[in-house]
């Protein structure tokens, strides 16, 4: 409890804010390299907060469930919320991969004296894989957060 409020809805709002922001940032970074070079620290930070907040929210939700008791709507919300973490993991891995790609490109540029040499063959393939991961993790993560949030709101506001 924080100021008399259960911890779960407070932490859940971190997920509701961070996952969509990280998804938007990851998709921007995946398809707009100039934005990636500027946004990567912020997107990595927000994605990491979202990744940490998801299991913390799940745990606090289980504790709240014990206090308020189980019913059909709470169970549906809990089941739906279990689907969020896998997508957020994929999203975080995409962001981390894009950040690593930026780091490696900067390092290669510095070692070659700033001239643009031949790009390694793996880079376009990695970029395509990371873009696909950003799309799947981002869109799937946002969809699952919306569905879990809707289920939670129904569980709270539906008369029993």
Secondary structure, 3 states (H helix, E strand, C coil): CECCECHHHHHHHHHHHHHHHHHHHHHHHHHCHHHHHHHHHHHHHHHHHHHHHHHHHHHHHHHHHHHHCCCHHHHHHHHHHCCHHHHHHHHHHHHHHHHHHHHHHHHHHHHCCCCCCCCCHHHHHHHHHHHHHHHHHHHHHHHHHHHHHHHHHHHHHCCC
